[in-house]
Amino acid sequence: MKIAITGHKKGIGQAFAKQLEQRGHTIVGISRSEGENIRRVKHTAGLIESCDLFINNAISQYAQTELFFEVWQRWKGQRKWIWNIGSIVSILPKVPEEQAEYRIQKVALDESSKQLQNLSSWPKITVIRPGHINTQGRGGADVDVWVKSVLNAFNTDKEIHITELSIGPIDQRIPI
């Protein structure tokens, strides 16, 4: 499978790129450190268009939502998948003031995902909300373990489509 990942050089995007490549997938990495900018929405969508799965990870103001919409329009009716990397803060009732703008951007991504899920059966859209993940050295769950858990959740029966997944660290594993 050919998979596009924004922000593939750091954090969650890097962990997805590494683990998916190890599983034999072709990665189309799109990162600022390599001269790309998701705010160039039409250009970036052109890089993604030939892929089968788009992991919409990087955020730059509302460009993440704009890029999602552009890719969705190009892929409408095609058997492809979009994973929007949101945030657990988008479903919290209240966040500290310094997180308000980030929360609003992620709420916009969540709501856009819900609206477009109802307009077309393809592409399949999933919102994945990380909890407290250690992407910038500030503690939280190990990013590689988190990505492995996400990939395992999607490695289920082919008849199942996950529309939303909120996943973060816990204190103890449930013995099931």
Contacts in CASP RR format, 6 or more apart in sequence:
PFRMAT RR
TARGET T0000
AUTHOR 0000-0000-0000
METHOD contacts of the structure
MODEL  1
MKIAITGHKKGIGQAFAKQLEQRGHTIVGISRSEGENIRRVKHTAGLIES
CDLFINNAISQYAQTELFFEVWQRWKGQRKWIWNIGSIVSILPKVPEEQA
EYRIQKVALDESSKQLQNLSSWPKITVIRPGHINTQGRGGADVDVWVKSV
LNAFNTDKEIHITELSIGPIDQRIPI
1 25 0 8 1.000
1 26 0 8 1.000
1 52 0 8 1.000
1 53 0 8 1.000
2 25 0 8 1.000
2 26 0 8 1.000
2 28 0 8 1.000
2 50 0 8 1.000
2 51 0 8 1.000
2 52 0 8 1.000
2 53 0 8 1.000
3 20 0 8 1.000
3 25 0 8 1.000
3 26 0 8 1.000
3 27 0 8 1.000
3 28 0 8 1.000
3 51 0 8 1.000
3 52 0 8 1.000
3 53 0 8 1.000
3 54 0 8 1.000
3 55 0 8 1.000
4 27 0 8 1.000
4 28 0 8 1.000
4 29 0 8 1.000
4 30 0 8 1.000
4 47 0 8 1.000
4 48 0 8 1.000
4 51 0 8 1.000
4 53 0 8 1.000
4 54 0 8 1.000
4 55 0 8 1.000
5 13 0 8 1.000
5 16 0 8 1.000
5 17 0 8 1.000
5 20 0 8 1.000
5 27 0 8 1.000
5 28 0 8 1.000
5 29 0 8 1.000
5 30 0 8 1.000
5 54 0 8 1.000
5 55 0 8 1.000
5 57 0 8 1.000
6 13 0 8 1.000
6 29 0 8 1.000
6 30 0 8 1.000
6 31 0 8 1.000
6 38 0 8 1.000
6 44 0 8 1.000
6 55 0 8 1.000
6 56 0 8 1.000
6 57 0 8 1.000
6 58 0 8 1.000
6 64 0 8 1.000
6 67 0 8 1.000
7 13 0 8 1.000
7 14 0 8 1.000
7 29 0 8 1.000
7 30 0 8 1.000
7 31 0 8 1.000
7 32 0 8 1.000
7 57 0 8 1.000
7 58 0 8 1.000
8 14 0 8 1.000
8 16 0 8 1.000
8 17 0 8 1.000
8 27 0 8 1.000
8 29 0 8 1.000
8 30 0 8 1.000
8 31 0 8 1.000
8 57 0 8 1.000
9 31 0 8 1.000
9 33 0 8 1.000
9 34 0 8 1.000
10 31 0 8 1.000
10 33 0 8 1.000
10 135 0 8 1.000
11 135 0 8 1.000
11 136 0 8 1.000
11 143 0 8 1.000
12 57 0 8 1.000
12 85 0 8 1.000
12 130 0 8 1.000
12 133 0 8 1.000
12 135 0 8 1.000
12 143 0 8 1.000
12 146 0 8 1.000
12 147 0 8 1.000
13 55 0 8 1.000
13 57 0 8 1.000
13 85 0 8 1.000
13 147 0 8 1.000
14 143 0 8 1.000
15 143 0 8 1.000
15 144 0 8 1.000
15 146 0 8 1.000
15 147 0 8 1.000
16 55 0 8 1.000
16 57 0 8 1.000
16 147 0 8 1.000
17 27 0 8 1.000
17 29 0 8 1.000
18 144 0 8 1.000
19 144 0 8 1.000
19 147 0 8 1.000
19 148 0 8 1.000
19 151 0 8 1.000
20 27 0 8 1.000
20 151 0 8 1.000
21 27 0 8 1.000
23 151 0 8 1.000
28 47 0 8 1.000
28 48 0 8 1.000
28 51 0 8 1.000
30 36 0 8 1.000
30 38 0 8 1.000
30 44 0 8 1.000
30 47 0 8 1.000
30 48 0 8 1.000
30 58 0 8 1.000
31 58 0 8 1.000
32 58 0 8 1.000
36 44 0 8 1.000
36 47 0 8 1.000
37 44 0 8 1.000
37 60 0 8 1.000
38 44 0 8 1.000
38 58 0 8 1.000
38 60 0 8 1.000
38 63 0 8 1.000
38 64 0 8 1.000
38 67 0 8 1.000
39 60 0 8 1.000
39 61 0 8 1.000
39 63 0 8 1.000
41 63 0 8 1.000
41 66 0 8 1.000
41 67 0 8 1.000
41 70 0 8 1.000
42 70 0 8 1.000
44 67 0 8 1.000
44 70 0 8 1.000
45 67 0 8 1.000
45 70 0 8 1.000
45 71 0 8 1.000
45 74 0 8 1.000
46 74 0 8 1.000
48 54 0 8 1.000
48 71 0 8 1.000
49 71 0 8 1.000
49 74 0 8 1.000
49 75 0 8 1.000
51 80 0 8 1.000
52 80 0 8 1.000
52 81 0 8 1.000
53 80 0 8 1.000
53 81 0 8 1.000
53 82 0 8 1.000
53 83 0 8 1.000
54 71 0 8 1.000
54 80 0 8 1.000
54 81 0 8 1.000
54 82 0 8 1.000
54 83 0 8 1.000
55 83 0 8 1.000
55 85 0 8 1.000
56 64 0 8 1.000
56 67 0 8 1.000
56 68 0 8 1.000
56 71 0 8 1.000
56 82 0 8 1.000
56 83 0 8 1.000
56 84 0 8 1.000
56 85 0 8 1.000
56 109 0 8 1.000
57 85 0 8 1.000
58 64 0 8 1.000
59 102 0 8 1.000
59 105 0 8 1.000
59 106 0 8 1.000
61 105 0 8 1.000
62 105 0 8 1.000
62 108 0 8 1.000
64 84 0 8 1.000
64 105 0 8 1.000
64 109 0 8 1.000
65 105 0 8 1.000
65 108 0 8 1.000
65 109 0 8 1.000
65 112 0 8 1.000
68 82 0 8 1.000
68 84 0 8 1.000
68 109 0 8 1.000
68 112 0 8 1.000
68 113 0 8 1.000
68 116 0 8 1.000
69 112 0 8 1.000
69 116 0 8 1.000
71 82 0 8 1.000
72 82 0 8 1.000
72 116 0 8 1.000
72 120 0 8 1.000
72 123 0 8 1.000
72 125 0 8 1.000
75 82 0 8 1.000
75 122 0 8 1.000
75 123 0 8 1.000
76 120 0 8 1.000
76 122 0 8 1.000
76 123 0 8 1.000
77 120 0 8 1.000
77 121 0 8 1.000
77 122 0 8 1.000
77 123 0 8 1.000
78 122 0 8 1.000
78 123 0 8 1.000
79 122 0 8 1.000
79 123 0 8 1.000
80 122 0 8 1.000
80 123 0 8 1.000
80 124 0 8 1.000
81 123 0 8 1.000
81 124 0 8 1.000
81 125 0 8 1.000
81 126 0 8 1.000
82 123 0 8 1.000
82 124 0 8 1.000
82 125 0 8 1.000
82 126 0 8 1.000
83 126 0 8 1.000
83 128 0 8 1.000
84 109 0 8 1.000
84 110 0 8 1.000
84 113 0 8 1.000
84 125 0 8 1.000
84 126 0 8 1.000
84 127 0 8 1.000
84 128 0 8 1.000
85 128 0 8 1.000
85 130 0 8 1.000
86 106 0 8 1.000
86 109 0 8 1.000
86 110 0 8 1.000
86 127 0 8 1.000
86 128 0 8 1.000
86 129 0 8 1.000
86 130 0 8 1.000
87 102 0 8 1.000
87 103 0 8 1.000
87 106 0 8 1.000
87 129 0 8 1.000
87 130 0 8 1.000
87 131 0 8 1.000
88 129 0 8 1.000
88 130 0 8 1.000
88 131 0 8 1.000
88 132 0 8 1.000
88 166 0 8 1.000
88 168 0 8 1.000
89 95 0 8 1.000
89 99 0 8 1.000
89 102 0 8 1.000
89 103 0 8 1.000
89 106 0 8 1.000
90 103 0 8 1.000
90 106 0 8 1.000
90 107 0 8 1.000
90 109 0 8 1.000
90 110 0 8 1.000
90 129 0 8 1.000
91 110 0 8 1.000
91 129 0 8 1.000
91 166 0 8 1.000
92 103 0 8 1.000
95 103 0 8 1.000
109 127 0 8 1.000
110 127 0 8 1.000
113 125 0 8 1.000
113 126 0 8 1.000
113 127 0 8 1.000
116 125 0 8 1.000
117 125 0 8 1.000
117 163 0 8 1.000
124 161 0 8 1.000
125 163 0 8 1.000
126 161 0 8 1.000
126 162 0 8 1.000
126 163 0 8 1.000
126 164 0 8 1.000
126 165 0 8 1.000
127 163 0 8 1.000
127 164 0 8 1.000
127 165 0 8 1.000
128 150 0 8 1.000
128 164 0 8 1.000
128 165 0 8 1.000
128 166 0 8 1.000
128 167 0 8 1.000
129 164 0 8 1.000
129 165 0 8 1.000
129 166 0 8 1.000
129 167 0 8 1.000
130 146 0 8 1.000
130 167 0 8 1.000
130 168 0 8 1.000
131 141 0 8 1.000
131 166 0 8 1.000
131 167 0 8 1.000
131 168 0 8 1.000
131 169 0 8 1.000
132 139 0 8 1.000
132 140 0 8 1.000
132 141 0 8 1.000
132 168 0 8 1.000
132 169 0 8 1.000
133 140 0 8 1.000
133 141 0 8 1.000
133 143 0 8 1.000
133 146 0 8 1.000
133 168 0 8 1.000
133 169 0 8 1.000
134 140 0 8 1.000
134 141 0 8 1.000
134 142 0 8 1.000
134 143 0 8 1.000
135 143 0 8 1.000
140 169 0 8 1.000
141 168 0 8 1.000
141 169 0 8 1.000
146 167 0 8 1.000
146 168 0 8 1.000
146 169 0 8 1.000
149 167 0 8 1.000
150 165 0 8 1.000
150 167 0 8 1.000
153 162 0 8 1.000
153 165 0 8 1.000
153 167 0 8 1.000
154 162 0 8 1.000
156 162 0 8 1.000
END
